[in-house]
Amino acid sequence: MPAHAAPALVQLTARLDQAGVIHADFVQTKTLQALKRPLRTSGQLVFARGQGVLWRIEKPYQASYALSADSVTEIGPDGARRVRAARDVPALAQVGRVFQAIFQGDTQDLAEHFTVTVSGDTGHWRVNLAPKPELARFLKSIVAHGGHFLDLIEVDEAQGDRTRIEFRNSRLDAPLTDAEAGLLRH
């Protein structure tokens, strides 16, 4: 990580490291090689320190994903759970790890799996994550942009699919609802 750019990431991660719970609305646009039109979903992201990341899709359908370090749990609208090992869904699991590393201020974990390049300052920063060889078979790059909070993540997968996730209405330390806590339980 370049020494001149590191202070922006250090200040961001220090601010996020103090938050136990982070909520944000998202809009995700996924461009798949096999489809003519991109898929667009929206919903909420919840990060709970020590528990994982909850990804709740609300439109155009309902589904939730609880992402932990070693598994991804898909929760259908009827509450049915399907647990899969992280190795079985590597791209989704890696995005979950990136979220957790950024939200926890864990630059060491990011550097373990990616070559990290940071540019900008605390008002407008960019983090480029180039995957190391073990991840390069399914990930081409991850780029995160932000200011006071994480505003945008772009994920380019090795087979040509691309995901763009925009975050809005970020809230630090809003308590978990009972429903969110229940979804995060493995």
MDAnalysis code that builds the backbone (N, CA, C; Angstrom):
import MDAnalysis as mda
import numpy as np

u = mda.Universe.empty(558, n_residues=186, atom_resindex=np.repeat(np.arange(186), 3), trajectory=True)
u.add_TopologyAttr("name", ["N", "CA", "C"] * 186)
u.add_TopologyAttr("resid", np.arange(1, 187))
u.add_TopologyAttr("resname", ["MET", "PRO", "ALA", "HIS", "ALA", "ALA", "PRO", "ALA", "LEU", "VAL", "GLN", "LEU", "THR", "ALA", "ARG", "LEU", "ASP", "GLN", "ALA", "GLY", "VAL", "ILE", "HIS", "ALA", "ASP", "PHE", "VAL", "GLN", "THR", "LYS", "THR", "LEU", "GLN", "ALA", "LEU", "LYS", "ARG", "PRO", "LEU", "ARG", "THR", "SER", "GLY", "GLN", "LEU", "VAL", "PHE", "ALA", "ARG", "GLY", "GLN", "GLY", "VAL", "LEU", "TRP", "ARG", "ILE", "GLU", "LYS", "PRO", "TYR", "GLN", "ALA", "SER", "TYR", "ALA", "LEU", "SER", "ALA", "ASP", "SER", "VAL", "THR", "GLU", "ILE", "GLY", "PRO", "ASP", "GLY", "ALA", "ARG", "ARG", "VAL", "ARG", "ALA", "ALA", "ARG", "ASP", "VAL", "PRO", "ALA", "LEU", "ALA", "GLN", "VAL", "GLY", "ARG", "VAL", "PHE", "GLN", "ALA", "ILE", "PHE", "GLN", "GLY", "ASP", "THR", "GLN", "ASP", "LEU", "ALA", "GLU", "HIS", "PHE", "THR", "VAL", "THR", "VAL", "SER", "GLY", "ASP", "THR", "GLY", "HIS", "TRP", "ARG", "VAL", "ASN", "LEU", "ALA", "PRO", "LYS", "PRO", "GLU", "LEU", "ALA", "ARG", "PHE", "LEU", "LYS", "SER", "ILE", "VAL", "ALA", "HIS", "GLY", "GLY", "HIS", "PHE", "LEU", "ASP", "LEU", "ILE", "GLU", "VAL", "ASP", "GLU", "ALA", "GLN", "GLY", "ASP", "ARG", "THR", "ARG", "ILE", "GLU", "PHE", "ARG", "ASN", "SER", "ARG", "LEU", "ASP", "ALA", "PRO", "LEU", "THR", "ASP", "ALA", "GLU", "ALA", "GLY", "LEU", "LEU", "ARG", "HIS"])
u.atoms.positions = np.array([
    [0.852, -1.166, 0.000],
    [0.000, 0.000, 0.000],
    [0.901, 1.233, 0.000],
    [0.717, 2.190, -0.927],
    [1.575, 3.355, -0.965],
    [1.474, 4.161, 0.328],
    [2.618, 4.566, 0.856],
    [2.643, 5.284, 2.137],
    [1.880, 6.592, 2.068],
    [1.935, 7.305, 0.934],
    [1.261, 8.606, 0.844],
    [-0.259, 8.476, 0.806],
    [-0.776, 7.346, 0.373],
    [-2.222, 7.165, 0.275],
    [-2.809, 6.476, 1.498],
    [-1.985, 5.829, 2.273],
    [-2.479, 5.051, 3.403],
    [-3.275, 5.860, 4.428],
    [-2.945, 7.138, 4.721],
    [-3.720, 7.862, 5.739],
    [-5.222, 7.926, 5.456],
    [-5.641, 8.016, 4.205],
    [-7.074, 8.042, 3.896],
    [-7.731, 6.749, 4.338],
    [-7.107, 5.622, 4.025],
    [-7.673, 4.340, 4.421],
    [-7.579, 4.140, 5.928],
    [-6.497, 4.554, 6.524],
    [-6.330, 4.411, 7.971],
    [-7.415, 5.204, 8.698],
    [-7.684, 6.447, 8.264],
    [-8.721, 7.259, 8.923],
    [-10.108, 6.655, 8.714],
    [-10.377, 6.169, 7.492],
    [-11.667, 5.542, 7.230],
    [-11.833, 4.314, 8.105],
    [-10.850, 3.433, 8.092],
    [-10.983, 2.196, 8.850],
    [-11.040, 2.461, 10.347],
    [-10.374, 3.500, 10.826],
    [-10.459, 3.842, 12.248],
    [-11.883, 4.264, 12.605],
    [-12.522, 5.035, 11.723],
    [-13.899, 5.471, 11.957],
    [-14.844, 4.263, 11.935],
    [-14.678, 3.384, 10.941],
    [-15.545, 2.221, 10.834],
    [-15.266, 1.206, 11.932],
    [-14.001, 1.142, 12.373],
    [-13.614, 0.189, 13.404],
    [-14.335, 0.474, 14.720],
    [-14.768, 1.708, 14.925],
    [-15.461, 2.074, 16.157],
    [-16.938, 1.700, 16.121],
    [-17.453, 1.393, 14.929],
    [-18.873, 1.072, 14.785],
    [-19.103, -0.415, 15.000],
    [-20.040, -0.753, 15.852],
    [-20.379, -2.156, 16.069],
    [-21.323, -2.688, 15.012],
    [-22.209, -1.809, 14.514],
    [-23.193, -2.192, 13.510],
    [-23.252, -1.076, 12.464],
    [-23.286, -1.475, 11.209],
    [-23.408, -0.522, 10.102],
    [-24.577, -0.975, 9.238],
    [-25.468, -0.050, 8.929],
    [-26.585, -0.290, 8.013],
    [-26.395, 0.604, 6.793],
    [-26.749, 0.105, 5.631],
    [-26.728, 0.925, 4.418],
    [-27.726, 0.350, 3.426],
    [-28.365, 1.232, 2.664],
    [-29.197, 0.794, 1.549],
    [-28.265, 0.567, 0.368],
    [-28.626, -0.352, -0.521],
    [-27.801, -0.576, -1.704],
    [-28.651, -0.733, -2.947],
    [-28.014, -0.442, -4.080],
    [-28.536, -0.768, -5.392],
    [-27.416, -1.521, -6.089],
    [-27.718, -2.743, -6.516],
    [-26.715, -3.581, -7.167],
    [-27.103, -3.792, -8.621],
    [-26.153, -3.578, -9.507],
    [-26.355, -3.838, -10.928],
    [-25.349, -4.899, -11.340],
    [-25.849, -6.039, -11.798],
    [-24.979, -7.151, -12.191],
    [-25.110, -7.351, -13.698],
    [-23.984, -7.242, -14.382],
    [-23.935, -7.450, -15.819],
    [-23.328, -8.824, -16.062],
    [-24.131, -9.705, -16.629],
    [-23.702, -11.072, -16.890],
    [-23.452, -11.267, -18.386],
    [-22.402, -11.983, -18.719],
    [-22.083, -12.247, -20.118],
    [-23.236, -12.960, -20.827],
    [-23.959, -13.797, -20.117],
    [-25.011, -14.614, -20.718],
    [-26.328, -13.863, -20.946],
    [-26.460, -12.650, -20.397],
    [-27.711, -11.906, -20.518],
    [-27.513, -10.583, -21.253],
    [-28.531, -10.172, -21.983],
    [-28.453, -8.910, -22.718],
    [-28.601, -7.696, -21.806],
    [-29.479, -7.828, -20.804],
    [-29.739, -6.703, -19.906],
    [-29.182, -7.000, -18.526],
    [-28.668, -5.968, -17.848],
    [-28.169, -6.189, -16.483],
    [-29.305, -6.492, -15.511],
    [-28.968, -7.213, -14.455],
    [-29.907, -7.491, -13.371],
    [-29.726, -6.411, -12.311],
    [-30.824, -5.847, -11.863],
    [-30.761, -4.776, -10.865],
    [-31.560, -5.198, -9.634],
    [-30.910, -5.137, -8.480],
    [-31.575, -5.442, -7.223],
    [-31.305, -4.311, -6.243],
    [-32.148, -4.231, -5.222],
    [-31.922, -3.226, -4.184],
    [-32.349, -3.816, -2.845],
    [-31.796, -3.236, -1.795],
    [-32.113, -3.721, -0.466],
    [-31.241, -3.079, 0.586],
    [-30.876, -3.870, 1.601],
    [-30.081, -3.352, 2.712],
    [-28.902, -4.257, 3.014],
    [-27.819, -3.619, 3.397],
    [-26.633, -4.300, 3.893],
    [-26.544, -3.996, 5.376],
    [-26.252, -5.024, 6.166],
    [-26.041, -4.842, 7.597],
    [-24.734, -5.539, 7.949],
    [-23.821, -4.795, 8.568],
    [-22.586, -5.380, 9.076],
    [-22.670, -5.352, 10.593],
    [-22.479, -6.507, 11.217],
    [-22.468, -6.590, 12.675],
    [-21.131, -7.190, 13.089],
    [-20.337, -6.395, 13.768],
    [-19.000, -6.838, 14.181],
    [-19.097, -8.154, 14.950],
    [-18.277, -9.103, 14.535],
    [-18.234, -10.399, 15.194],
    [-19.323, -11.364, 14.750],
    [-20.286, -10.890, 13.950],
    [-21.378, -11.758, 13.509],
    [-21.398, -11.967, 12.004],
    [-20.961, -10.973, 11.242],
    [-20.916, -11.111, 9.791],
    [-21.650, -10.003, 9.074],
    [-21.936, -10.276, 7.810],
    [-22.595, -9.327, 6.920],
    [-23.926, -9.931, 6.498],
    [-24.961, -9.141, 6.569],
    [-26.293, -9.542, 6.119],
    [-26.614, -8.747, 4.861],
    [-26.912, -9.456, 3.806],
    [-27.225, -8.852, 2.513],
    [-28.686, -9.176, 2.236],
    [-29.573, -8.174, 2.364],
    [-31.012, -8.405, 2.192],
    [-31.496, -7.763, 0.904],
    [-31.900, -8.588, -0.040],
    [-32.466, -8.105, -1.299],
    [-33.960, -7.941, -1.073],
    [-34.467, -6.747, -1.409],
    [-35.882, -6.457, -1.215],
    [-36.643, -6.310, -2.528],
    [-35.953, -5.880, -3.595],
    [-36.586, -5.700, -4.912],
    [-35.620, -6.173, -5.981],
    [-36.056, -6.822, -7.007],
    [-37.419, -7.149, -7.427],
    [-37.956, -8.431, -6.790],
    [-37.175, -9.079, -5.954],
    [-37.604, -10.267, -5.229],
    [-37.014, -10.171, -3.828],
    [-37.371, -11.095, -2.964],
    [-36.845, -11.062, -1.601],
    [-35.967, -12.281, -1.341],
    [-34.773, -12.009, -0.832],
    [-33.828, -13.057, -0.421],
    [-32.815, -12.400, 0.502],
    [-32.233, -13.189, 1.367],
    [-31.204, -12.675, 2.270],
    [-30.022, -13.624, 2.266],
    [-28.842, -13.059, 2.476],
    [-27.620, -13.843, 2.566],
    [-26.877, -13.398, 3.813],
    [-26.528, -14.353, 4.654],
    [-25.691, -14.079, 5.820],
    [-24.295, -14.575, 5.465],
    [-23.337, -13.654, 5.419],
    [-21.977, -13.964, 5.000],
    [-21.066, -13.973, 6.220],
    [-20.424, -15.099, 6.456],
    [-19.440, -15.183, 7.529],
    [-18.109, -15.565, 6.906],
    [-17.092, -15.697, 7.706],
    [-15.757, -16.003, 7.192],
    [-15.706, -17.361, 6.495],
    [-16.516, -18.313, 6.940],
    [-16.397, -19.658, 6.384],
    [-17.644, -20.194, 5.690],
    [-18.730, -19.395, 5.660],
    [-19.940, -19.895, 5.005],
    [-20.804, -18.743, 4.487],
    [-21.705, -19.134, 3.590],
    [-22.726, -18.230, 3.072],
    [-24.053, -18.934, 3.304],
    [-24.954, -18.271, 4.020],
    [-26.274, -18.831, 4.287],
    [-27.293, -18.054, 3.473],
    [-27.994, -18.754, 2.589],
    [-29.063, -18.140, 1.803],
    [-30.364, -18.371, 2.552],
    [-31.120, -17.282, 2.746],
    [-32.371, -17.353, 3.483],
    [-33.486, -16.891, 2.555],
    [-34.387, -17.782, 2.218],
    [-35.485, -17.464, 1.318],
    [-36.554, -16.645, 2.008],
    [-37.515, -16.117, 1.244],
    [-38.585, -15.308, 1.835],
    [-39.429, -16.086, 2.834],
    [-39.417, -17.416, 2.742],
    [-40.176, -18.247, 3.678],
    [-39.361, -18.604, 4.923],
    [-38.105, -18.109, 4.996],
    [-37.251, -18.380, 6.145],
    [-36.393, -19.628, 6.008],
    [-36.598, -20.392, 4.934],
    [-35.784, -21.603, 4.712],
    [-34.323, -21.205, 4.509],
    [-33.419, -21.944, 5.151],
    [-31.982, -21.645, 5.085],
    [-31.242, -22.715, 4.299],
    [-30.295, -22.244, 3.500],
    [-29.396, -23.133, 2.775],
    [-27.985, -22.649, 3.053],
    [-27.214, -23.454, 3.762],
    [-25.852, -23.088, 4.135],
    [-24.883, -23.718, 3.149],
    [-23.972, -22.884, 2.634],
    [-22.943, -23.381, 1.726],
    [-21.578, -22.935, 2.229],
    [-20.617, -23.805, 2.078],
    [-19.249, -23.459, 2.463],
    [-18.733, -22.352, 1.555],
    [-17.897, -21.484, 2.083],
    [-17.349, -20.372, 1.315],
    [-16.655, -20.868, 0.049],
    [-16.010, -22.035, 0.107],
    [-15.294, -22.554, -1.066],
    [-16.250, -22.913, -2.206],
    [-17.542, -23.147, -1.900],
    [-18.516, -23.498, -2.924],
    [-19.084, -22.288, -3.660],
    [-18.964, -21.117, -3.070],
    [-19.419, -19.860, -3.694],
    [-18.304, -18.824, -3.521],
    [-17.153, -19.042, -4.169],
    [-15.970, -18.234, -3.877],
    [-16.120, -16.741, -4.160],
    [-16.776, -16.362, -5.238],
    [-16.890, -14.926, -5.546],
    [-17.733, -14.221, -4.485],
    [-18.876, -14.795, -4.137],
    [-19.743, -14.204, -3.118],
    [-19.046, -14.188, -1.757],
    [-18.381, -15.269, -1.428],
    [-17.671, -15.336, -0.151],
    [-16.560, -14.299, -0.090],
    [-15.855, -14.096, -1.200],
    [-14.760, -13.129, -1.196],
    [-15.291, -11.705, -1.064],
    [-16.404, -11.397, -1.714],
    [-16.997, -10.070, -1.555],
    [-17.395, -9.867, -0.098],
    [-17.951, -10.904, 0.536],
    [-18.283, -10.822, 1.960],
    [-17.054, -10.563, 2.809],
    [-15.940, -11.225, 2.489],
    [-14.686, -10.999, 3.229],
    [-14.188, -9.573, 3.047],
    [-14.306, -9.060, 1.821],
    [-13.871, -7.681, 1.557],
    [-14.709, -6.703, 2.374],
    [-16.046, -6.886, 2.368],
    [-16.907, -6.030, 3.190],
    [-16.444, -6.062, 4.638],
    [-16.281, -7.274, 5.171],
    [-15.893, -7.399, 6.570],
    [-14.536, -6.752, 6.830],
    [-13.572, -6.960, 5.950],
    [-12.239, -6.378, 6.148],
    [-12.296, -4.858, 6.127],
    [-13.053, -4.285, 5.189],
    [-13.168, -2.823, 5.120],
    [-13.884, -2.300, 6.361],
    [-15.029, -2.907, 6.719],
    [-15.799, -2.424, 7.851],
    [-15.073, -2.601, 9.180],
    [-14.208, -3.596, 9.265],
    [-13.456, -3.835, 10.504],
    [-12.106, -3.127, 10.496],
    [-11.778, -2.448, 9.400],
    [-10.489, -1.778, 9.327],
    [-9.333, -2.760, 9.255],
    [-9.574, -3.938, 8.685],
    [-8.565, -4.991, 8.647],
    [-7.783, -4.935, 7.342],
    [-6.883, -3.969, 7.242],
    [-6.077, -3.830, 6.023],
    [-5.117, -5.002, 5.861],
    [-4.753, -5.638, 6.950],
    [-3.853, -6.792, 6.881],
    [-4.536, -7.963, 6.168],
    [-5.823, -8.188, 6.452],
    [-6.556, -9.261, 5.776],
    [-6.676, -8.959, 4.288],
    [-6.952, -7.697, 3.936],
    [-7.021, -7.334, 2.526],
    [-5.689, -7.616, 1.842],
    [-4.590, -7.219, 2.475],
    [-3.263, -7.391, 1.889],
    [-2.869, -8.864, 1.778],
    [-3.487, -9.718, 2.587],
    [-3.183, -11.149, 2.508],
    [-3.708, -11.764, 1.211],
    [-4.828, -11.260, 0.709],
    [-5.472, -11.834, -0.465],
    [-5.382, -10.964, -1.716],
    [-4.983, -9.692, -1.555],
    [-4.960, -8.755, -2.675],
    [-3.714, -7.887, -2.632],
    [-3.344, -7.391, -3.798],
    [-2.405, -6.280, -3.853],
    [-3.275, -5.038, -3.717],
    [-3.034, -4.252, -2.682],
    [-3.894, -3.118, -2.345],
    [-3.226, -1.822, -2.784],
    [-3.974, -1.005, -3.536],
    [-3.506, 0.316, -3.932],
    [-4.558, 1.326, -3.488],
    [-4.142, 2.328, -2.733],
    [-5.059, 3.336, -2.206],
    [-4.698, 4.688, -2.804],
    [-5.725, 5.454, -3.199],
    [-5.485, 6.810, -3.673],
    [-6.553, 7.729, -3.101],
    [-6.270, 9.031, -3.132],
    [-7.224, 10.022, -2.656],
    [-6.960, 10.431, -1.225],
    [-7.987, 11.041, -0.627],
    [-7.888, 11.491, 0.754],
    [-9.167, 11.090, 1.481],
    [-9.330, 11.544, 2.727],
    [-10.482, 11.109, 3.516],
    [-11.815, 11.580, 2.932],
    [-11.815, 12.644, 2.124],
    [-13.054, 13.126, 1.524],
    [-13.460, 12.356, 0.286],
    [-12.484, 11.793, -0.417],
    [-12.750, 11.037, -1.640],
    [-11.589, 10.075, -1.861],
    [-11.817, 8.806, -1.574],
    [-10.763, 7.807, -1.673],
    [-11.175, 6.683, -2.602],
    [-10.168, 5.915, -3.010],
    [-10.373, 4.768, -3.882],
    [-9.392, 3.681, -3.447],
    [-9.898, 2.467, -3.311],
    [-9.060, 1.317, -2.971],
    [-9.186, 0.314, -4.113],
    [-8.067, 0.004, -4.757],
    [-8.023, -1.015, -5.813],
    [-7.489, -2.299, -5.200],
    [-8.219, -3.378, -5.403],
    [-7.805, -4.684, -4.902],
    [-7.566, -5.604, -6.095],
    [-6.300, -5.916, -6.339],
    [-5.941, -6.859, -7.403],
    [-5.711, -8.213, -6.740],
    [-6.489, -9.227, -7.106],
    [-6.388, -10.511, -6.413],
    [-5.042, -11.188, -6.620],
    [-4.584, -11.828, -5.566],
    [-3.384, -12.654, -5.657],
    [-3.767, -13.948, -6.379],
    [-2.783, -14.734, -6.813],
    [-3.069, -15.888, -7.687],
    [-4.179, -16.827, -7.230],
    [-4.315, -17.097, -5.933],
    [-5.347, -18.042, -5.492],
    [-6.763, -17.538, -5.749],
    [-6.942, -16.224, -5.891],
    [-8.266, -15.657, -6.169],
    [-8.442, -15.257, -7.622],
    [-7.339, -15.122, -8.341],
    [-7.386, -14.609, -9.712],
    [-8.152, -15.522, -10.665],
    [-8.361, -16.771, -10.305],
    [-9.099, -17.665, -11.204],
    [-10.579, -17.285, -11.303],
    [-11.108, -16.563, -10.298],
    [-12.507, -16.148, -10.385],
    [-12.718, -14.656, -10.202],
    [-11.707, -13.918, -9.777],
    [-11.827, -12.467, -9.616],
    [-10.758, -11.753, -10.437],
    [-11.187, -10.727, -11.159],
    [-10.231, -9.904, -11.897],
    [-9.814, -8.707, -11.040],
    [-10.793, -8.035, -10.433],
    [-10.478, -6.889, -9.572],
    [-11.688, -6.500, -8.741],
    [-11.404, -5.802, -7.636],
    [-12.434, -5.167, -6.822],
    [-11.955, -3.745, -6.575],
    [-12.830, -2.787, -6.826],
    [-12.506, -1.387, -6.594],
    [-13.577, -0.810, -5.680],
    [-13.141, -0.186, -4.585],
    [-14.057, 0.454, -3.638],
    [-13.819, 1.951, -3.659],
    [-14.895, 2.727, -3.669],
    [-14.822, 4.193, -3.673],
    [-15.606, 4.709, -2.473],
    [-15.198, 5.833, -1.937],
    [-15.970, 6.408, -0.860],
    [-15.462, 7.755, -0.424],
    [-16.035, 8.215, 0.656],
    [-15.667, 9.470, 1.302],
    [-15.765, 9.218, 2.791],
    [-16.839, 9.702, 3.395],
    [-17.074, 9.447, 4.818],
    [-17.382, 7.976, 5.062],
    [-17.920, 7.304, 4.041],
    [-18.299, 5.904, 4.144],
    [-18.007, 5.238, 2.804],
    [-18.250, 3.978, 2.708],
    [-18.138, 3.233, 1.469],
    [-19.323, 3.605, 0.582],
    [-19.047, 4.160, -0.604],
    [-20.098, 4.611, -1.512],
    [-20.365, 3.648, -2.663],
    [-19.311, 2.955, -3.120],
    [-19.430, 2.145, -4.330],
    [-18.388, 1.036, -4.316],
    [-18.811, -0.162, -4.715],
    [-17.881, -1.268, -4.949],
    [-18.154, -1.794, -6.351],
    [-17.067, -1.999, -7.104],
    [-17.159, -2.594, -8.434],
    [-16.348, -3.885, -8.424],
    [-16.996, -4.974, -8.823],
    [-16.349, -6.284, -8.836],
    [-16.324, -6.786, -10.273],
    [-15.127, -7.059, -10.783],
    [-14.970, -7.666, -12.105],
    [-14.527, -9.102, -11.903],
    [-15.348, -10.031, -12.398],
    [-15.029, -11.443, -12.261],
    [-14.223, -11.914, -13.471],
    [-13.480, -12.963, -13.292],
    [-12.576, -13.455, -14.330],
    [-13.307, -13.872, -15.608],
    [-14.525, -14.403, -15.491],
    [-15.249, -14.859, -16.680],
    [-15.966, -13.726, -17.402],
    [-15.816, -12.471, -16.932],
    [-16.376, -11.324, -17.639],
    [-17.608, -10.709, -17.008],
    [-18.195, -11.333, -15.992],
    [-19.341, -10.730, -15.307],
    [-18.850, -9.560, -14.460],
    [-19.747, -8.596, -14.259],
    [-19.375, -7.391, -13.506],
    [-20.510, -7.011, -12.569],
    [-20.148, -6.589, -11.357],
    [-21.128, -6.156, -10.368],
    [-20.766, -4.760, -9.885],
    [-21.773, -3.910, -9.829],
    [-21.605, -2.537, -9.320],
    [-22.606, -2.367, -8.180],
    [-22.093, -2.034, -6.981],
    [-22.950, -1.885, -5.809],
    [-22.801, -0.463, -5.282],
    [-23.896, 0.283, -5.308],
    [-23.906, 1.651, -4.789],
    [-24.564, 1.644, -3.417],
    [-23.938, 2.324, -2.457],
    [-24.462, 2.395, -1.089],
    [-24.993, 3.791, -0.806],
    [-26.125, 3.843, -0.091],
    [-26.762, 5.121, 0.270],
    [-27.265, 5.020, 1.704],
    [-27.497, 6.174, 2.312],
    [-28.107, 6.249, 3.644],
    [-27.374, 5.400, 4.681],
    [-26.065, 5.495, 4.702],
    [-25.263, 4.719, 5.650],
    [-25.492, 5.217, 7.068],
    [-25.680, 4.260, 7.993],
    [-25.923, 4.590, 9.384],
    [-25.000, 3.754, 10.254],
    [-24.235, 4.415, 11.088],
    [-23.325, 3.721, 11.985],
    [-23.986, 3.557, 13.349],
    [-23.843, 2.372, 13.915],
    [-24.285, 2.036, 15.261],
    [-25.792, 2.068, 15.496],
    [-26.591, 1.979, 14.449],
    [-28.017, 1.738, 14.660],
    [-28.124, 0.295, 15.132],
    [-28.874, 0.011, 16.178],
    [-28.902, -1.355, 16.713],
    [-29.499, -2.353, 15.719],
    [-29.083, -3.612, 15.846],
    [-29.684, -4.679, 15.058],
    [-31.124, -4.867, 15.489],
    [-32.005, -5.078, 14.539],
    [-33.374, -5.456, 14.881],
    [-33.358, -6.939, 15.267],
    [-34.409, -7.398, 15.901],
    [-34.513, -8.821, 16.244],
    [-34.466, -9.678, 14.982],
    [-35.123, -9.201, 13.924],
    [-35.147, -9.951, 12.658],
    [-33.736, -10.047, 12.067],
    [-32.977, -8.951, 12.102],
    [-31.610, -8.977, 11.573],
    [-30.727, -9.911, 12.393],
    [-30.836, -9.840, 13.707],
    [-30.052, -10.725, 14.562],
    [-30.377, -12.181, 14.279],
    [-31.661, -12.469, 14.058],
    [-32.074, -13.835, 13.743],
    [-31.501, -14.316, 12.416],
    [-31.450, -13.439, 11.428],
    [-30.905, -13.816, 10.128],
    [-29.399, -14.052, 10.177],
    [-28.715, -13.344, 11.062],
    [-27.260, -13.495, 11.171],
    [-26.849, -14.734, 11.950],
    [-27.778, -15.345, 12.682],
    [-27.437, -16.566, 13.418],
    [-27.214, -17.700, 12.444],
    [-26.168, -18.454, 12.664],
    [-25.845, -19.565, 11.745],
    [-26.352, -20.870, 12.283],
])
